[in-house]
């Protein structure tokens, strides 16, 4: 079966390339979908979210109703997201509370629980292949007083732009030993084994493109050959460019991102002491259903 992400199938790629660029969302306002009740999404609302995800692998939803961990999970289930990756810092519902934890020694070790900036990444890049993060919901319960903006980019567009520049960049970043997250050992977390794998891979079941990436420079080892170094440098250049395919947004209270684990980052922020920044993050082994 033809797959546009197969480097040997140029014809399938060119067909997909034309369709992707024709339908990709470049105006961030087109990503926004109003949801009246996240626990009972209407047919029309669901169709709008699925259309955004089909075109750009993400949608931004807005609701006036309060949401907690349980309602975030309920909302996600309506879009086919059911297999939670309940990491050890998640709550009882399997959903993680992302907030500054200055008095929590465990969370202080991880940058999402601080007010510092987070570089471009996809979620779960340190996970083993059997726990590949394909879908995600990030819901804002309270935004920061200042800052905390996100940039987001469809990983399929990143793939397309790199492949158009040099198909060998994709070949290098698809190597099974392209990127390694070294073993982590400390007194609090114990041992997290090293994870080596590709940046780009094709899901064997769905044929969808998956991206595993982090722009961090510490605790990461890239394959040391000229082509891989060039590909990584070109990807970094792309993510810092002014392409209209990079959307900048601020998730305010009642807003959320539902996506197929697209590329994203976060700026540093300053909390309002009376209402600290709080986001609920649910990560899934499933992709968003677009059928």
HELIX and SHEET records of a PDB file:
HELIX    1   1 UNK A   10  UNK A   23  1                                  14    
HELIX    2   2 UNK A   28  UNK A   31  5                                   4    
HELIX    3   3 UNK A   43  UNK A   56  1                                  14    
HELIX    4   4 UNK A   69  UNK A   77  1                                   9    
HELIX    5   5 UNK A  105  UNK A  108  1                                   4    
HELIX    6   6 UNK A  111  UNK A  113  5                                   3    
HELIX    7   7 UNK A  129  UNK A  131  5                                   3    
HELIX    8   8 UNK A  155  UNK A  165  1                                  11    
HELIX    9   9 UNK A  167  UNK A  173  1                                   7    
HELIX   10  10 UNK A  226  UNK A  239  1                                  14    
SHEET    1   A 6 UNK A  32  UNK A  34  0                                        
SHEET    2   A 6 UNK A  58  UNK A  62  1                                        
SHEET    3   A 6 UNK A 255  UNK A 259 -1                                        
SHEET    4   A 6 UNK A 135  UNK A 142 -1                                        
SHEET    5   A 6 UNK A 278  UNK A 284 -1                                        
SHEET    6   A 6 UNK A  96  UNK A  98 -1                                        
SHEET    1   B 4 UNK A 118  UNK A 121  0                                        
SHEET    2   B 4 UNK A 263  UNK A 266 -1                                        
SHEET    3   B 4 UNK A 150  UNK A 153 -1                                        
SHEET    4   B 4 UNK A 246  UNK A 249 -1                                        
SHEET    1   C 2 UNK A 146  UNK A 147  0                                        
SHEET    2   C 2 UNK A 269  UNK A 270 -1                                        
SHEET    1   D 3 UNK A 195  UNK A 197  0                                        
SHEET    2   D 3 UNK A 179  UNK A 181 -1                                        
SHEET    3   D 3 UNK A 221  UNK A 222 -1                                        
SHEET    1   E 2 UNK A 184  UNK A 186  0                                        
SHEET    2   E 2 UNK A 190  UNK A 192 -1                                        
SHEET    1   F 2 UNK A 200  UNK A 202  0                                        
SHEET    2   F 2 UNK A 209  UNK A 211 -1                                        
END                                                                             
